[in-house]
Amino acid sequence: MYEQTKLQEIKQKTSDWQEKSVAKLLSKHPESRPVFTTSSGIEVKRLYTPADIAEIDYLDTLGFPGEYPYTRGVQPTMYRGRPWTMRQYAGFASAEESNLRFRYLLEQGQTGLSVAFDLPTQIGYDSDHPLAAGEVGKVGVAIDSLKDMELLFNAIPLDKVSTSMTINAPAAVLLAMYIAVAQKQGASVERLSGTIQNDILKEYVARGTYIFPPKPSMRLITDIFAYCSQNLPEWNTISISGYHIREAGSTAVQEVAFTLADGIAYVQAAINAGLSVDSFAPRLSFFFNAHTDFFEEVAKFRAARYLWSKIMRERFKATNPKSWMLRFHTQTAGSTLTAQQPENNVVRVALQALSAALGGTQSLHTNSRDEALALPTEDSVRIALRTQQIIAFESGVTNTVDPLAGSYYIESLTKEIADRAAEYIRQIDEMGGAPGAIEKGFIQQEIQDSAYRHQKEVEAEELVVVGVNRFQIEEAPPSGLLRVDPAVGEAQRQRLADLRTERDGAKVAQCLESLRQAASGTENLMPLILDAVHAYATLGEICGVLRDVFGEYRAPDIL
């Protein structure tokens, strides 16, 4: 972007500055460490100049917002029209209690819902299953049947709100329940908007709420792609998640690389299943973490958009520009929150949320200050939501598109992250793609190694965590925390008992048998699951049939 003569002059002047001004100061006041790096180990130079971005072709690498390669954002005006969707992740205890929290958040100005399910729901067990004991309603809301889903969205018109559901292995069942509730409300299914996470590959490497082996799991995902492309045109069929990869300990570069590698695997699986790339790719979405290394996070989001556009256009030959776009939700980093001095978490979250806004996110969840201790209270979630609102409406960062573009540091860092992530993807391709790399334990080992390095650096105080390894204070035990009453589990078990008495048992049995036969063949399973849901078959019963046919996944040992 600069003439060669001018670049040479800048390089010479930079060298003179290093030898004179910098050397003189360093002789008296050394820097705090010999080498500065980002969380991904990318060396951060003392100063960046036009010489650091001399190889960047503006039109080819950056372009314009809303146009290929989307480095600068997926919409031409971004937040000047309206801010990102403020989608606070919520759900705990019973469907009734979660419904009250949803309605409270909507009253406070939240613009989209995001549902957290409890652990038994996430792994396909009803609340009365022996393995559910002690876990009902603890880390999210318990959903056993369509009856629970009806209560969860009571008085919330589903054709007028966008809903994200963090559910993976049983995603098809929860989506069917959501559709059934909308149908009972009289809403047009074609108008439903939202996202199911539906990302099983990251469960195998980072999170662990899997049920079935990879092959049938991928079948369920592509069945959802096909069904939604015909029936739910506004629904995002998958949220390919780097968030949990980062929470497990990956670096920013690994988060981009492993997430996009999973995305490549899903696209290829859908194509192998006979779907046209442009029939489903526009409804793919992504989910990223906003961590603490501020500038690296901004650059990470920009690099991910750039890489995905190239992958979709060049590798998969997608022709619809919407297929090239990487649209993503962001959540601030839960793993960075501390139980010590929890008020400090408000500041951490604000910086992380700002990086997501400057990086061009489409929706955002801000974590609450007390999440390292317990489920967030109403006061805490209100502060978290207000954090987003202050950034959106008071800070001025939404007034222009991609305001950090052109920064020598940001552009250099964006290119470095993209290059390093592309090299990871090349290695994963050589292993047969993400499924092959997961089978070999490569991705798991890379994440574990990064997590171990980070922990060592914290323990050695090479990385400062305020209130944990530096700047500690004496603190009183926390008070006023939100706790889930154990009675929630008993109430859910009683509700299930009542449901099984009231429903048409013969119809349930017939629907489950039809699902069993279809699962043994190649038929799309979504219509069969929807039939079972309408008959009030439970989540555990539906997943139990699929367990019988597909089997269960057992993770390999990674040393």
C-alpha positions as CSV (number, residue, x, y, z in Angstrom):
1,M,0.0,0.0,0.0
2,Y,3.1,2.2,0.1
3,E,5.7,3.0,-2.6
4,Q,8.9,1.0,-2.2
5,T,11.0,4.1,-1.7
6,K,8.8,5.3,1.1
7,L,8.9,1.9,2.7
8,Q,12.7,1.9,2.6
9,E,12.7,5.3,4.2
10,I,10.3,4.1,7.0
11,K,12.5,1.0,7.7
12,Q,15.6,3.2,7.9
13,K,13.9,5.7,10.2
14,T,12.6,2.8,12.4
15,S,16.1,1.4,12.7
16,D,17.5,4.8,13.6
17,W,14.8,5.2,16.3
18,Q,15.7,1.8,17.7
19,E,19.4,2.5,17.9
20,K,19.1,6.0,19.3
21,S,15.9,6.8,21.3
22,V,15.0,3.2,22.3
23,A,18.5,2.0,23.2
24,K,19.1,5.1,25.3
25,L,16.0,4.6,27.4
26,L,16.6,0.8,27.7
27,S,20.0,1.4,29.2
28,K,18.3,3.1,32.1
29,H,14.9,1.5,32.2
30,P,14.7,-2.1,30.8
31,E,11.4,-3.4,29.7
32,S,9.5,-5.6,32.0
33,R,10.2,-8.8,30.1
34,P,12.6,-9.8,27.2
35,V,9.8,-10.9,24.8
36,F,6.2,-9.9,24.6
37,T,3.7,-12.3,23.1
38,T,0.0,-12.8,22.6
39,S,-1.8,-15.7,24.1
40,S,-1.1,-17.7,21.0
41,G,2.7,-17.1,21.3
42,I,2.8,-14.6,18.5
43,E,5.7,-12.1,19.3
44,V,4.5,-8.6,19.7
45,K,6.9,-6.1,18.4
46,R,7.7,-2.8,20.2
47,L,6.4,-0.8,17.3
48,Y,4.5,-1.4,14.1
49,T,4.8,0.7,11.0
50,P,3.6,0.5,7.4
51,A,6.5,-1.8,6.7
52,D,4.7,-4.5,8.7
53,I,1.7,-4.5,6.3
54,A,3.5,-3.8,3.1
55,E,2.5,-7.2,1.6
56,I,-1.2,-6.7,2.3
57,D,-3.3,-5.9,-0.8
58,Y,-6.2,-3.9,0.5
59,L,-8.8,-5.0,-2.0
60,D,-7.8,-8.7,-1.9
61,T,-7.3,-9.1,1.9
62,L,-9.5,-6.4,3.4
63,G,-12.0,-5.2,0.9
64,F,-15.2,-3.5,2.1
65,P,-17.7,-4.4,4.8
66,G,-20.5,-6.6,3.4
67,E,-18.3,-7.8,0.5
68,Y,-15.9,-10.7,-0.1
69,P,-13.6,-11.5,1.7
70,Y,-15.6,-10.0,4.6
71,T,-12.6,-9.3,6.7
72,R,-14.2,-5.9,7.7
73,G,-17.6,-7.3,8.5
74,V,-20.5,-9.2,7.0
75,Q,-22.8,-6.2,6.7
76,P,-22.1,-2.9,4.8
77,T,-23.2,-0.7,7.6
78,M,-22.8,-3.1,10.6
79,Y,-24.0,-1.5,13.8
80,R,-25.0,1.9,12.3
81,G,-28.4,0.4,11.5
82,R,-28.9,-1.6,14.7
83,P,-26.5,-3.1,17.2
84,W,-25.7,-6.8,17.6
85,T,-28.3,-9.1,19.1
86,M,-28.0,-8.9,22.9
87,R,-28.6,-12.6,23.7
88,Q,-27.9,-13.4,27.4
89,Y,-27.5,-17.1,28.1
90,A,-29.9,-18.2,30.7
91,G,-31.7,-21.2,32.1
92,F,-31.8,-23.0,35.5
93,A,-34.0,-25.1,37.7
94,S,-37.5,-25.6,36.2
95,A,-39.0,-24.4,33.0
96,E,-41.3,-22.0,34.9
97,E,-38.4,-20.3,36.7
98,S,-36.4,-20.0,33.5
99,N,-39.4,-18.5,31.8
100,L,-39.5,-15.8,34.4
101,R,-35.8,-15.1,33.9
102,F,-36.3,-14.9,30.1
103,R,-39.2,-12.5,30.5
104,Y,-37.2,-10.4,32.9
105,L,-34.3,-10.1,30.5
106,L,-36.6,-9.2,27.6
107,E,-38.1,-6.4,29.8
108,Q,-34.6,-5.1,30.5
109,G,-33.8,-4.7,26.8
110,Q,-32.4,-8.1,25.8
111,T,-33.1,-8.6,22.1
112,G,-32.7,-12.4,21.8
113,L,-33.0,-15.5,24.0
114,S,-30.3,-18.0,24.6
115,V,-31.2,-21.3,26.4
116,A,-29.0,-23.2,28.8
117,F,-30.0,-26.8,29.4
118,D,-29.1,-28.9,32.4
119,L,-26.6,-31.7,32.1
120,P,-29.1,-34.6,31.9
121,T,-30.9,-32.8,29.1
122,Q,-27.6,-32.3,27.3
123,I,-26.8,-36.0,27.3
124,G,-30.3,-37.2,26.5
125,Y,-31.5,-38.4,29.9
126,D,-34.9,-37.7,31.5
127,S,-34.8,-36.2,35.0
128,D,-35.9,-39.5,36.6
129,H,-32.9,-41.4,35.1
130,P,-30.5,-42.7,37.8
131,L,-27.6,-40.8,36.2
132,A,-29.6,-37.5,36.5
133,A,-29.7,-37.7,40.3
134,G,-28.3,-34.4,41.8
135,E,-27.9,-32.7,38.4
136,V,-31.5,-31.7,37.6
137,G,-31.8,-28.0,36.9
138,K,-28.2,-27.3,38.1
139,V,-26.4,-25.9,35.1
140,G,-29.4,-25.1,33.0
141,V,-33.1,-25.8,32.7
142,A,-34.5,-29.3,32.8
143,I,-36.4,-30.2,29.6
144,D,-37.9,-33.7,29.6
145,S,-40.8,-33.3,27.2
146,L,-42.8,-31.0,25.0
147,K,-44.8,-30.0,28.2
148,D,-41.6,-28.5,29.7
149,M,-40.9,-26.7,26.4
150,E,-44.4,-25.2,26.5
151,L,-43.8,-23.9,30.0
152,L,-40.3,-22.6,29.1
153,F,-41.7,-20.3,26.3
154,N,-45.1,-19.5,27.9
155,A,-46.2,-16.0,26.8
156,I,-43.2,-15.6,24.6
157,P,-44.3,-15.5,20.9
158,L,-41.7,-17.6,19.0
159,D,-42.3,-15.9,15.7
160,K,-41.3,-12.6,17.2
161,V,-38.1,-13.5,19.1
162,S,-34.8,-15.1,18.0
163,T,-33.7,-18.0,20.2
164,S,-30.4,-19.8,20.5
165,M,-30.2,-23.2,22.1
166,T,-26.9,-24.6,23.4
167,I,-27.6,-28.2,22.7
168,N,-25.6,-30.7,20.7
169,A,-26.1,-34.5,20.8
170,P,-29.9,-34.3,21.2
171,A,-30.2,-31.1,19.1
172,A,-32.7,-32.7,16.8
173,V,-35.1,-33.5,19.7
174,L,-34.9,-30.0,21.2
175,L,-35.4,-28.3,17.8
176,A,-38.4,-30.5,17.2
177,M,-39.8,-29.5,20.6
178,Y,-39.3,-25.8,19.7
179,I,-41.1,-26.3,16.4
180,A,-43.9,-28.1,18.1
181,V,-44.4,-25.2,20.6
182,A,-44.4,-22.7,17.7
183,Q,-47.1,-24.8,16.0
184,K,-49.2,-24.9,19.1
185,Q,-48.9,-21.1,19.4
186,G,-50.2,-20.8,15.8
187,A,-46.9,-19.3,14.7
188,S,-45.6,-19.7,11.1
189,V,-42.7,-22.2,11.3
190,E,-41.1,-20.5,8.2
191,R,-40.7,-17.3,10.3
192,L,-38.9,-19.0,13.2
193,S,-35.4,-17.5,13.7
194,G,-32.6,-18.7,15.9
195,T,-29.8,-21.2,16.2
196,I,-29.2,-24.7,17.6
197,Q,-25.5,-25.3,18.5
198,N,-25.7,-28.8,17.0
199,D,-21.8,-29.1,16.9
200,I,-20.8,-32.6,17.9
201,L,-17.2,-32.6,16.8
202,K,-16.2,-30.0,19.5
203,E,-17.9,-32.2,22.1
204,Y,-15.5,-35.0,21.3
205,V,-12.5,-32.7,21.9
206,A,-13.5,-30.1,24.4
207,R,-16.8,-30.4,26.2
208,G,-17.9,-34.0,26.5
209,T,-21.7,-33.9,26.2
210,Y,-21.8,-36.5,23.4
211,I,-24.1,-39.5,23.1
212,F,-23.6,-41.3,19.8
213,P,-20.5,-42.2,17.7
214,P,-19.3,-39.7,15.1
215,K,-21.0,-41.3,12.0
216,P,-24.6,-41.3,13.2
217,S,-24.0,-38.0,14.9
218,M,-23.0,-36.5,11.6
219,R,-26.1,-38.1,10.0
220,L,-28.3,-36.3,12.6
221,I,-26.6,-33.0,11.8
222,T,-27.1,-33.3,8.0
223,D,-30.7,-34.5,8.5
224,I,-31.2,-31.2,10.3
225,F,-29.5,-29.2,7.5
226,A,-31.8,-30.9,4.9
227,Y,-35.0,-30.5,7.0
228,C,-34.4,-26.8,7.9
229,S,-33.4,-25.9,4.3
230,Q,-36.9,-26.9,3.3
231,N,-39.0,-26.0,6.3
232,L,-37.2,-23.4,8.5
233,P,-35.4,-21.0,6.0
234,E,-34.5,-18.5,8.7
235,W,-33.1,-21.0,11.2
236,N,-29.3,-21.3,11.7
237,T,-28.8,-25.1,11.6
238,I,-25.5,-25.2,13.4
239,S,-23.3,-23.0,15.5
240,I,-19.8,-24.3,14.9
241,S,-18.3,-23.6,18.3
242,G,-14.8,-22.4,19.0
243,Y,-16.0,-21.1,22.4
244,H,-15.7,-24.4,24.2
245,I,-12.4,-25.2,22.4
246,R,-11.0,-22.0,23.9
247,E,-12.5,-22.7,27.3
248,A,-10.7,-26.0,27.3
249,G,-7.4,-24.2,27.0
250,S,-6.7,-23.5,23.3
251,T,-5.0,-20.4,22.0
252,A,-6.7,-17.9,19.8
253,V,-5.0,-19.3,16.7
254,Q,-6.1,-22.9,17.7
255,E,-9.6,-21.6,18.3
256,V,-9.9,-20.3,14.8
257,A,-8.1,-23.3,13.2
258,F,-10.0,-26.1,14.9
259,T,-13.4,-24.4,14.6
260,L,-13.0,-23.8,10.9
261,A,-11.7,-27.4,10.5
262,D,-14.9,-28.6,12.1
263,G,-16.8,-26.4,9.8
264,I,-15.1,-27.9,6.8
265,A,-16.1,-31.4,8.0
266,Y,-19.7,-30.4,8.4
267,V,-19.9,-28.9,4.9
268,Q,-18.2,-31.9,3.4
269,A,-20.6,-34.3,5.2
270,A,-23.6,-32.4,3.9
271,I,-22.3,-32.5,0.4
272,N,-21.6,-36.2,0.7
273,A,-25.2,-36.6,1.8
274,G,-26.3,-35.1,-1.4
275,L,-27.0,-31.5,-0.4
276,S,-26.0,-28.6,-2.7
277,V,-23.5,-26.4,-0.8
278,D,-25.5,-23.2,-1.4
279,S,-28.7,-24.9,-0.2
280,F,-27.4,-25.0,3.4
281,A,-24.2,-22.9,3.7
282,P,-26.0,-19.6,4.1
283,R,-27.5,-20.8,7.4
284,L,-24.3,-22.0,9.0
285,S,-23.2,-19.9,11.9
286,F,-20.2,-19.8,14.3
287,F,-19.7,-19.3,18.1
288,F,-16.5,-17.7,19.4
289,N,-14.9,-16.8,22.7
290,A,-14.0,-13.2,23.6
291,H,-10.9,-13.6,25.7
292,T,-8.6,-11.2,27.6
293,D,-5.8,-10.4,25.0
294,F,-7.8,-7.5,23.6
295,F,-6.1,-6.8,20.3
296,E,-5.5,-10.4,19.5
297,E,-9.2,-11.1,19.9
298,V,-10.2,-8.3,17.5
299,A,-7.7,-9.6,15.0
300,K,-8.9,-13.2,15.6
301,F,-12.5,-12.4,14.6
302,R,-11.3,-10.6,11.4
303,A,-9.0,-13.5,10.5
304,A,-11.7,-16.1,10.9
305,R,-14.0,-14.2,8.5
306,Y,-11.3,-13.9,5.9
307,L,-10.3,-17.6,6.1
308,W,-13.9,-18.9,6.0
309,S,-14.7,-16.8,2.9
310,K,-11.7,-18.3,1.1
311,I,-12.6,-21.8,2.2
312,M,-16.2,-21.6,1.0
313,R,-15.5,-19.9,-2.3
314,E,-12.3,-21.6,-3.3
315,R,-12.5,-25.1,-1.7
316,F,-16.2,-25.7,-1.9
317,K,-17.0,-23.6,-4.9
318,A,-20.0,-21.9,-3.3
319,T,-21.5,-19.2,-5.5
320,N,-24.0,-17.6,-3.2
321,P,-22.2,-14.7,-1.4
322,K,-24.2,-15.6,1.8
323,S,-22.4,-18.9,1.7
324,W,-19.1,-17.1,2.0
325,M,-20.0,-15.1,5.1
326,L,-18.9,-16.2,8.6
327,R,-21.6,-15.0,10.9
328,F,-21.0,-15.5,14.6
329,H,-22.2,-15.2,18.1
330,T,-19.7,-14.3,20.9
331,Q,-19.6,-15.1,24.6
332,T,-17.1,-13.5,27.0
333,A,-14.7,-15.9,28.5
334,G,-16.0,-17.9,31.4
335,S,-12.6,-19.4,32.1
336,T,-11.1,-16.0,32.8
337,L,-13.6,-15.2,35.6
338,T,-12.3,-15.5,39.1
339,A,-14.0,-16.4,42.4
340,Q,-11.5,-14.0,44.1
341,Q,-12.7,-10.4,44.0
342,P,-15.6,-11.2,41.7
343,E,-16.3,-7.5,41.1
344,N,-13.2,-7.5,38.9
345,N,-15.1,-9.7,36.5
346,V,-17.3,-6.8,35.5
347,V,-14.2,-5.1,34.1
348,R,-12.9,-8.2,32.4
349,V,-16.3,-8.8,30.8
350,A,-16.5,-5.2,29.6
351,L,-13.1,-5.4,27.8
352,Q,-13.9,-8.8,26.3
353,A,-17.3,-7.5,25.1
354,L,-15.7,-4.5,23.5
355,S,-13.3,-6.7,21.6
356,A,-16.3,-8.6,20.2
357,A,-18.0,-5.4,19.1
358,L,-14.8,-4.1,17.5
359,G,-14.4,-7.5,15.9
360,G,-17.8,-7.4,14.3
361,T,-19.9,-10.0,16.1
362,Q,-23.6,-10.6,15.2
363,S,-24.7,-11.4,18.7
364,L,-23.2,-11.3,22.1
365,H,-23.6,-12.8,25.6
366,T,-21.8,-11.1,28.5
367,N,-21.0,-13.3,31.5
368,S,-22.1,-12.2,34.9
369,R,-19.7,-11.3,37.7
370,D,-20.6,-14.2,40.0
371,E,-20.4,-17.1,37.5
372,A,-17.2,-18.4,39.0
373,L,-19.2,-19.0,42.2
374,A,-22.7,-19.9,41.2
375,L,-25.5,-19.3,38.7
376,P,-25.9,-15.6,38.2
377,T,-28.4,-13.6,40.2
378,E,-30.8,-11.1,38.6
379,D,-28.7,-8.2,39.7
380,S,-25.6,-9.8,38.1
381,V,-27.3,-10.5,34.8
382,R,-28.7,-7.0,34.6
383,I,-25.2,-5.5,35.0
384,A,-23.9,-7.9,32.3
385,L,-26.7,-6.8,30.0
386,R,-26.1,-3.1,30.8
387,T,-22.4,-3.6,29.9
388,Q,-23.5,-4.4,26.3
389,Q,-25.9,-1.6,26.2
390,I,-23.3,1.0,27.4
391,I,-20.9,-0.2,24.7
392,A,-23.6,-0.1,22.0
393,F,-25.3,3.2,22.9
394,E,-22.7,5.3,24.8
395,S,-19.2,4.4,23.7
396,G,-19.3,5.6,20.1
397,V,-17.6,2.4,18.8
398,T,-20.7,1.5,16.7
399,N,-20.6,4.8,14.8
400,T,-18.2,3.5,12.1
401,V,-17.6,0.1,10.6
402,D,-14.4,-1.8,11.6
403,P,-12.8,1.2,13.4
404,L,-9.5,-0.6,14.1
405,A,-8.8,-1.4,10.5
406,G,-5.7,0.1,9.2
407,S,-3.9,-0.2,12.5
408,Y,-0.4,-1.5,11.6
409,Y,-0.6,-3.8,14.6
410,I,-4.2,-5.1,14.0
411,E,-3.6,-5.7,10.3
412,S,-0.3,-7.5,10.9
413,L,-1.8,-9.6,13.7
414,T,-4.8,-10.5,11.6
415,K,-2.6,-11.8,8.9
416,E,-0.4,-13.7,11.3
417,I,-3.4,-15.4,12.9
418,A,-4.8,-16.3,9.5
419,D,-1.5,-17.7,8.3
420,R,-1.0,-19.8,11.4
421,A,-4.6,-21.1,11.5
422,A,-4.3,-22.0,7.8
423,E,-1.2,-24.1,8.6
424,Y,-3.1,-26.0,11.3
425,I,-5.9,-26.6,8.8
426,R,-3.4,-28.0,6.3
427,Q,-2.1,-30.4,8.9
428,I,-5.6,-31.5,9.8
429,D,-6.5,-32.0,6.1
430,E,-3.5,-34.4,5.9
431,M,-5.0,-36.4,8.8
432,G,-8.3,-36.8,6.9
433,G,-10.0,-33.7,8.2
434,A,-11.3,-32.9,11.7
435,P,-12.8,-36.4,12.3
436,G,-9.4,-38.0,11.5
437,A,-7.5,-35.5,13.6
438,I,-9.9,-36.2,16.5
439,E,-9.5,-39.9,16.1
440,K,-5.7,-39.6,16.3
441,G,-6.0,-37.3,19.3
442,F,-4.2,-34.5,17.6
443,I,-6.6,-31.7,18.4
444,Q,-7.2,-32.9,22.0
445,Q,-3.4,-33.0,22.6
446,E,-2.8,-29.5,21.1
447,I,-5.5,-28.1,23.4
448,Q,-4.2,-29.9,26.5
449,D,-0.6,-28.7,25.8
450,S,-1.8,-25.1,25.5
451,A,-3.8,-25.3,28.7
452,Y,-0.8,-26.8,30.5
453,R,1.5,-24.0,29.3
454,H,-1.0,-21.4,30.3
455,Q,-1.4,-22.8,33.8
456,K,2.4,-23.0,34.3
457,E,2.7,-19.4,33.3
458,V,0.1,-18.3,35.8
459,E,1.6,-20.4,38.6
460,A,5.1,-18.9,37.8
461,E,3.5,-15.4,37.8
462,E,4.7,-14.9,34.2
463,L,1.0,-14.1,33.5
464,V,-0.7,-11.9,36.0
465,V,-4.3,-12.7,37.1
466,V,-5.4,-9.8,39.2
467,G,-6.7,-11.0,42.6
468,V,-5.4,-14.6,42.0
469,N,-1.6,-14.4,41.8
470,R,-1.1,-10.7,42.3
471,F,-3.0,-7.9,44.2
472,Q,-4.8,-10.3,46.6
473,I,-6.9,-9.2,49.5
474,E,-8.6,-10.7,52.5
475,E,-12.2,-11.5,51.5
476,A,-15.3,-12.5,53.4
477,P,-17.1,-15.7,52.2
478,P,-19.5,-14.9,49.3
479,S,-23.1,-14.3,50.1
480,G,-26.4,-13.9,48.3
481,L,-25.6,-16.6,45.7
482,L,-28.2,-18.3,43.6
483,R,-28.7,-21.9,44.5
484,V,-31.0,-24.4,42.9
485,D,-33.5,-26.1,45.3
486,P,-33.1,-29.9,45.3
487,A,-36.9,-30.0,45.2
488,V,-36.7,-29.1,41.5
489,G,-35.5,-32.6,40.8
490,E,-38.4,-34.2,42.7
491,A,-40.9,-31.9,40.9
492,Q,-39.5,-32.9,37.5
493,R,-39.8,-36.6,38.4
494,Q,-43.4,-36.1,39.5
495,R,-44.2,-34.2,36.3
496,L,-42.8,-37.1,34.2
497,A,-44.9,-39.6,36.2
498,D,-48.0,-37.5,35.5
499,L,-47.1,-37.1,31.9
500,R,-46.8,-40.9,31.3
501,T,-50.2,-41.4,32.9
502,E,-52.0,-38.7,30.9
503,R,-50.6,-39.2,27.4
504,D,-51.6,-41.8,24.8
505,G,-49.1,-44.6,25.5
506,A,-50.0,-46.5,22.4
507,K,-49.4,-43.6,20.2
508,V,-46.0,-42.9,21.9
509,A,-45.0,-46.5,21.4
510,Q,-46.0,-46.4,17.7
511,C,-44.0,-43.2,17.1
512,L,-40.9,-44.6,18.9
513,E,-41.1,-47.8,16.8
514,S,-41.3,-45.8,13.6
515,L,-38.3,-43.8,14.7
516,R,-36.4,-47.0,15.4
517,Q,-37.1,-48.4,12.0
518,A,-36.1,-45.1,10.3
519,A,-32.9,-44.8,12.3
520,S,-31.9,-48.3,11.1
521,G,-32.3,-47.1,7.5
522,T,-31.4,-43.9,5.7
523,E,-34.6,-41.8,6.0
524,N,-34.4,-38.2,7.4
525,L,-35.1,-38.5,11.1
526,M,-36.4,-35.0,11.8
527,P,-40.1,-35.7,10.8
528,L,-40.1,-38.9,12.9
529,I,-38.7,-37.1,15.9
530,L,-41.2,-34.3,15.5
531,D,-44.1,-36.9,15.5
532,A,-42.7,-38.4,18.7
533,V,-42.4,-35.0,20.3
534,H,-46.0,-34.1,19.4
535,A,-47.1,-37.4,21.1
536,Y,-45.3,-36.3,24.2
537,A,-42.6,-38.9,24.0
538,T,-39.8,-37.8,26.4
539,L,-36.3,-36.7,25.5
540,G,-34.9,-39.8,27.2
541,E,-37.2,-42.1,25.4
542,I,-36.3,-40.7,22.0
543,C,-32.6,-40.7,22.7
544,G,-32.9,-44.2,24.2
545,V,-34.2,-45.5,20.8
546,L,-31.3,-43.8,19.0
547,R,-28.9,-45.2,21.6
548,D,-30.2,-48.7,20.9
549,V,-29.7,-48.3,17.1
550,F,-26.5,-46.1,17.0
551,G,-24.7,-47.2,20.1
552,E,-22.8,-44.8,22.5
553,Y,-19.4,-43.1,22.0
554,R,-16.5,-44.0,24.2
555,A,-13.6,-41.5,24.1
556,P,-10.1,-42.8,23.5
557,D,-7.4,-42.3,26.1
558,I,-5.2,-39.3,25.2
559,L,-1.8,-39.4,27.0
